[in-house]
C-alpha cells in the first residue's frame, strides 16, 4: 500500500472505532443509545479536529463520551500514523522503512532522515505545550471561577488539547462566550490555536533556532527556510487583516461586540480573527454576525493555517504560492521567484490542484444543500466551508440538517482533513509515467 493509503485507512479506522464507542449508552449523560448518524458525525468531527457538532457536547455526552472525543482530537492532531509509528518504536526500539515513509507522509516533512528524532521533537512540542496550557487553565478555573479542583483539571485539560490541536470542541454550551471578558483565559487559548496551526516544520525550525542561539549567544543566526518565512508572514498578515475586517464589521453590533468595552472588543476581535484558521472556538455568537462578516470569515476559513499542522484549509503557503504565480504572470516573467529562491513547477501545480479540488467540493456541496434545504445560501456556504476546512465554526444550522446532509458533511470533513490531493493519490492504484512529451500548442486564455 502507498503511504497515503495507509494514512487514509488509519483515520478511517479511528473514526469508525470512535463511532462505536460514542454509540454506547455509557457515552451519553442520560444513558441512552446515540443514533449512528450523530455518533458518526461527532467521531469524524473529532478525529478530523473540526469541532462541528449536532448535539451539545457539554450536556449530551457523559464523562466517558467526552473523554472519547478528547482522545480522538489528540489522535487526529498528532497524526494517527505518527502516533502508531512512535508506539512501535517504543516497543521494538527500531523503525522500519515502511513506517519511516508513513510518518513522513503524515507529517508532510521532506528530507527528514531521522524519524525517531523527528517524532521525539513533535511529542516534546505537543505534549509540552498542552501540559503547560492545561495547568494554567486548571489554575485559572479553580482560583478565579471557584470550580472544584478535579472539575477544573478536566475542563482545563480538555480545552488545552482542543485548542492546541485546533479541535473546536468545548465543554461549555456557549463555547468561550462565558469567558469573553476574561482576557487571561481566552488569550492563552488563542495563542495555543496560533502555535498549533503553524505546523511541524515551522515549530521544529523555530525550536532549533532558539536552541542554537541559546548555545551560541554571539553566533550568526541562520536564515529561516522559505516555508517558514512564508508561513509566518502569511499568518501575521491574515490575523491582522482578519481582525481589522471583523472589528470594522462587528464593532457596534449588539449581538456580538456591541455590548463590550473597548478593550474587550479588541481582545474578542483578535480571538474571532484567530479562530477561522481552524480553531473553531468562539467568544461571540456567530449566528448574530452580519452576513458580510460571514463572507469574510469564509475566506479566512478557506485559507486556514500552516502546512503539516493541526489547522485545516488549503494552507497559507498555498495562497502565498498563488499570489506569487499571479504576480509573475502579470510581470510577464517565466520563473516564479520568491525572494532569492525559485519555486519548482511541481509546487505550482500542486497549489493550483489543491485550490481547484477544494473549491469544487465546496461549491458542489453548497449547491446540493441549497437545492435540498430551506436555509439561506450564506448560512449554507459558511457551514460547508467550515466543514471542508475543518474549522468548526457554525451559524447554527448544522444540528438542524437532515441526516443525509450530516453524513455528507462528515465525509467532507474527512476529505478536508487529509487533503483532496492526498485522498486522490491514495485512491489511485498506480502512477503511470509517460516516457515521451507531446508537441506544444497554446489555447487562448481569457
C-alpha positions in Angstrom: 0.0 0.0 0.0 1.1 3.5 -0.7 1.8 5.5 2.5 -1.0 8.0 1.7 -3.4 5.0 1.5 -2.3 3.9 5.0 -2.9 7.4 6.3 -6.4 7.5 5.0 -7.1 4.0 6.3 -5.8 4.9 9.8 -8.0 7.9 10.1 -11.0 5.9 8.8 -10.4 3.2 11.4 -10.1 5.8 14.1 -13.4 7.4 13.0 -15.2 4.0 12.9 -13.8 3.0 16.3 -14.9 6.3 17.8 -18.3 5.9 16.3 -18.8 2.6 18.0 -17.6 4.0 21.4 -19.9 7.0 21.1 -22.9 4.8 20.2 -22.7 3.1 23.6 -25.2 4.1 26.3 -22.2 4.7 28.6 -21.1 7.6 26.3 -24.3 9.7 26.9 -25.3 11.6 30.1 -28.7 10.1 30.2 -27.5 6.5 29.5 -29.4 6.3 26.1 -28.0 5.0 22.9 -26.9 7.7 20.4 -28.0 7.4 16.8 -25.5 6.2 14.4 -25.5 9.4 12.4 -24.9 11.5 15.5 -22.1 9.3 16.8 -20.5 9.0 13.3 -20.7 12.8 12.7 -19.2 13.5 16.2 -16.4 10.9 15.8 -15.4 12.2 12.4 -15.5 15.8 13.5 -13.3 14.9 16.5 -10.7 12.8 14.7 -10.6 15.3 11.8 -10.2 18.1 14.5 -13.1 20.1 13.1 -15.4 20.9 16.0 -18.8 20.9 14.2 -21.4 19.3 16.4 -25.0 18.1 16.0 -25.6 17.7 19.8 -24.4 19.8 22.8 -21.0 18.3 23.9 -21.5 19.7 27.4 -24.9 18.1 28.1 -25.4 15.2 25.7 -22.2 13.3 26.3 -21.1 11.7 29.6 -17.6 12.0 31.0 -16.7 8.8 29.1 -18.1 10.2 25.9 -16.2 13.5 26.4 -13.1 11.5 27.1 -13.5 9.6 23.8 -13.9 12.9 21.9 -10.8 14.3 23.6 -8.8 11.2 22.7 -10.0 11.4 19.1 -8.9 15.0 18.9 -5.5 14.2 20.3 -5.0 11.3 17.8 -6.2 13.4 14.9 -4.0 16.3 15.8 -0.8 14.3 16.5 -1.5 12.1 13.5 -2.6 8.5 13.6 0.3 7.3 11.7 2.9 9.3 13.6 1.4 8.0 16.9 1.4 4.4 15.8 4.9 4.7 14.5 6.1 6.1 17.8 4.4 3.3 19.7 6.1 0.7 17.6 9.4 2.4 18.1 9.0 2.4 21.8 8.1 -1.3 21.8 10.7 -2.6 19.3 13.4 0.0 19.7 13.7 0.3 16.0 11.8 1.6 13.0 11.2 0.1 9.6 11.5 1.8 6.2 7.7 1.4 5.7 7.0 3.1 9.0 9.5 5.8 8.1 7.6 6.5 4.8 4.3 6.5 6.6 5.5 9.0 9.2 6.9 11.4 6.6 3.7 11.1 4.5 1.6 12.1 7.6 3.9 14.9 8.8 4.5 16.1 5.2 8.2 16.7 6.0 10.6 16.1 3.2 14.2 15.3 3.8 13.9 14.2 7.4 16.3 11.3 7.7 15.9 10.6 11.4 12.3 9.9 12.0 12.7 8.8 15.7 14.3 12.1 16.4 11.6 13.9 14.5 8.9 12.1 16.4 10.5 12.9 19.7 10.6 16.6 18.8 6.9 16.5 17.8 6.0 14.9 21.1 8.1 17.4 23.0 6.3 20.4 21.4 2.8 18.9 21.5 2.6 17.4 25.0 4.9 20.1 26.5 2.6 22.9 25.2 -0.5 21.0 26.1 0.7 20.3 29.6 1.6 23.9 30.3 -1.7 25.2 29.0 -3.7 22.6 30.8 -2.0 23.5 34.1 -2.6 27.2 33.5 -6.3 26.8 32.6 -6.8 24.5 35.6 -5.5 27.0 38.0 -7.5 29.8 36.3 -10.7 27.9 36.6 -10.1 26.8 40.1 -8.8 30.1 41.6 -10.8 32.6 39.6 -14.1 30.8 39.0 -14.3 28.6 42.1 -14.6 25.3 40.3 -13.6 22.2 42.1 -10.1 21.1 41.5 -11.0 17.9 39.7 -13.5 19.6 37.6 -11.0 22.4 36.8 -8.4 19.8 35.9 -10.8 18.1 33.5 -12.0 21.2 31.8 -8.5 22.7 31.6 -7.1 19.5 30.1 -9.9 19.1 27.6 -9.7 22.7 26.4 -5.9 22.7 26.2 -6.0 19.7 23.9 -8.9 21.1 21.9 -7.2 24.5 21.5 -3.7 23.3 20.6 -5.0 20.7 18.2 -7.4 23.2 16.6 -10.2 20.8 17.7 -13.0 23.3 18.1 -14.8 21.3 20.8 -15.8 22.8 24.1 -17.3 21.5 27.3 -19.4 24.7 27.6 -22.6 25.1 25.7 -21.7 28.6 24.5 -18.1 27.7 23.8 -15.9 30.6 25.0 -18.7 33.2 25.2 -18.7 33.0 29.0 -15.1 34.0 29.1 -15.2 36.8 26.6 -14.4 39.4 29.3 -11.6 37.3 30.7 -8.5 38.1 28.6 -6.4 35.9 30.9 -8.4 32.9 29.8 -9.1 33.4 26.1 -5.7 34.9 25.3 -3.8 31.6 26.1 -6.4 29.6 24.2 -5.9 32.0 21.2 -2.1 31.6 21.5 -2.4 27.8 21.5 -4.5 27.8 18.3 -1.9 30.0 16.6 1.0 27.8 17.6 -0.8 24.6 16.8 -1.6 26.0 13.3 1.9 26.8 12.4 2.8 23.2 11.6 5.5 20.6 12.4 8.3 22.0 10.2 7.9 25.6 11.4 7.8 24.6 15.1 10.8 22.4 14.8 12.8 25.1 12.9 11.8 27.7 15.5 12.9 25.3 18.3 16.2 24.6 16.6 16.8 28.4 16.1 16.1 29.3 19.7 18.2 26.3 20.9 21.1 27.3 18.7 21.0 30.9 19.9 20.9 29.7 23.5 24.0 27.6 23.0 25.8 30.2 20.8 24.5 33.6 22.0 27.0 35.5 19.9 26.7 33.3 16.8 25.3 34.4 13.5 21.7 33.4 13.0 20.9 31.2 10.0 18.2 32.4 7.7 14.8 30.7 8.0 13.7 28.4 5.3 11.3 29.6 2.6 8.5 27.6 4.0 8.9 29.0 7.5 9.2 32.6 6.2 6.0 32.2 4.1 4.1 30.6 6.9 5.0 33.3 9.5 4.4 36.2 7.2 1.1 35.0 5.9 -0.1 34.1 9.4 0.6 37.5 10.7 -0.9 39.2 7.7 -4.1 37.2 7.8 -4.5 37.7 11.5 -4.1 41.5 11.2 -6.4 41.8 8.1 -9.0 39.5 9.7 -9.0 41.4 13.0 -9.4 44.8 11.1 -12.2 43.4 9.0 -14.2 41.7 11.8 -13.7 44.7 14.1 -14.9 47.1 11.5 -18.0 45.0 10.7 -19.0 44.0 14.2 -17.8 46.8 16.4 -21.3 48.2 17.1 -23.3 45.0 16.6 -25.3 44.5 19.8 -25.4 40.7 19.1 -21.6 40.3 19.1 -19.2 43.1 20.1 -21.5 46.0 20.7 -22.1 45.4 24.4 -18.4 45.2 25.4 -16.0 47.9 26.4 -13.2 49.0 24.1 -10.5 46.6 25.5 -12.8 43.6 25.4 -13.8 44.5 21.9 -10.2 44.5 20.8 -9.4 41.1 22.5 -12.5 39.4 21.1 -11.9 40.8 17.7 -8.4 39.2 17.7 -10.0 36.0 19.1 -12.5 36.0 16.2 -9.7 36.5 13.7 -7.6 33.6 15.0 -10.4 31.0 15.2 -11.2 30.8 11.5 -7.7 29.5 10.8 -9.1 26.2 12.2 -9.5 26.9 16.0 -13.3 26.5 15.8 -14.0 28.1 19.3 -16.0 31.3 19.5 -16.3 34.1 22.2 -19.2 35.8 20.4 -22.4 34.5 18.9 -21.5 33.6 15.3 -25.2 33.4 14.3 -25.7 37.1 15.2 -22.9 38.3 12.9 -23.6 40.3 9.8 -23.8 38.2 6.6 -20.9 40.3 5.2 -18.8 39.2 8.1 -19.7 35.6 7.4 -18.4 36.1 3.9 -15.0 37.5 5.1 -14.7 34.6 7.6 -15.5 32.2 4.8 -12.3 33.4 3.0 -10.2 33.1 6.2 -11.5 29.5 6.8 -10.9 28.5 3.2 -7.2 29.6 3.6 -6.7 28.0 7.0 -3.3 27.7 8.7 0.1 26.3 8.1 1.0 23.1 6.2 1.6 19.9 8.2 -0.3 21.5 11.1 -3.4 20.8 13.0 -5.1 23.6 11.1 -7.3 23.0 8.1 -8.0 24.9 4.8 -5.8 25.0 1.7 -3.0 26.4 3.9 -1.3 29.8 3.9 1.7 28.7 1.9 -0.7 27.6 -0.9 -2.2 31.1 -1.0 1.3 32.6 -1.0 2.3 30.5 -3.9 -0.8 31.5 -5.9 0.0 35.2 -5.1 3.5 34.9 -6.5 2.3 32.9 -9.5 -0.2 35.8 -10.4 2.5 38.4 -9.7 4.9 36.6 -12.0 2.3 36.3 -14.8 1.4 40.0 -14.5 5.1 40.9 -14.8 5.5 38.6 -17.9 8.2 36.5 -16.3 8.6 32.8 -16.8 10.0 31.6 -13.5 8.2 32.1 -10.2 10.6 33.6 -7.7 10.1 34.2 -4.0 13.0 36.3 -2.6 16.2 34.6 -3.8 14.5 31.2 -4.4 12.7 29.8 -7.5 9.6 27.7 -7.0 9.5 24.3 -8.7 6.8 23.8 -11.3 5.5 20.8 -9.3 4.8 23.0 -6.3 2.9 25.4 -8.6 0.8 22.6 -10.0 0.1 21.2 -6.5 -1.1 24.6 -5.3 -3.5 25.0 -8.3 -4.7 21.4 -8.0 -5.4 21.8 -4.3 -7.4 25.0 -4.7 -9.4 23.7 -7.6 -10.4 20.4 -5.9 -11.3 22.2 -2.6 -13.3 24.8 -4.5 -15.2 22.2 -6.5 -16.0 20.2 -3.4 -17.3 23.3 -1.6 -19.3 24.6 -4.5 -20.9 21.3 -5.3 -21.9 20.7 -1.6 -23.2 24.2 -1.3 -25.3 23.8 -4.5 -26.7 20.4 -3.2 -27.6 21.8 0.2 -29.2 25.0 -1.2 -31.4 22.9 -3.5 -32.5 20.4 -0.8 -32.8 22.6 2.3 -34.6 25.8 3.3 -31.6 27.5 4.8 -30.1 30.7 3.3 -27.2 30.5 0.9 -24.8 32.4 3.2 -25.6 30.1 6.1 -25.0 27.0 4.0 -21.8 28.3 2.5 -20.4 29.2 5.9 -21.0 25.8 7.4 -19.9 23.9 4.3 -16.6 25.8 4.2 -16.2 25.3 8.0 -16.6 21.5 7.4 -14.3 21.3 4.4 -11.6 23.5 6.1 -12.1 21.5 9.4 -12.7 24.7 11.3 -15.8 24.0 13.4 -17.5 27.4 13.4 -21.2 27.4 12.6 -24.1 29.7 12.0 -26.2 27.2 13.9 -27.7 25.2 11.1 -25.6 22.0 11.3 -27.7 20.4 14.0 -30.9 21.0 12.0 -29.7 19.5 8.8 -31.2 16.2 7.7 -29.3 13.0 8.4 -28.1 12.6 4.8 -26.7 16.1 4.8 -24.9 15.5 8.1 -23.3 12.3 6.8 -22.3 14.3 3.7 -20.6 16.9 5.8 -18.8 14.2 7.8 -17.2 12.9 4.6 -16.4 16.4 3.6 -14.6 16.9 6.9 -12.7 13.7 6.3 -11.6 14.8 2.9 -10.8 18.3 4.2 -8.6 16.9 7.0 -6.5 14.6 4.8 -6.5 17.0 1.8 -8.0 16.4 -1.6 -4.6 15.6 -3.2 -3.8 13.0 -0.5 -7.2 11.4 -0.9 -6.9 11.3 -4.7 -3.4 9.8 -4.6 -4.5 7.3 -2.0 -7.3 6.1 -4.3 -5.0 5.8 -7.3 -3.8 2.2 -7.7 -0.7 3.2 -9.6 1.0 6.1 -11.1 1.7 5.9 -14.9 4.9 7.6 -16.1 4.9 9.0 -19.6 8.3 8.4 -21.3 7.7 11.0 -24.1 6.3 14.5 -24.5 3.7 15.7 -26.9 4.1 18.8 -29.1 3.1 22.1 -27.5 0.0 24.1 -28.6 -1.3 27.2 -26.7 -5.1 27.6 -26.4 -6.5 31.1 -25.9 -6.9 32.2 -22.2 -9.3 35.0 -21.2 
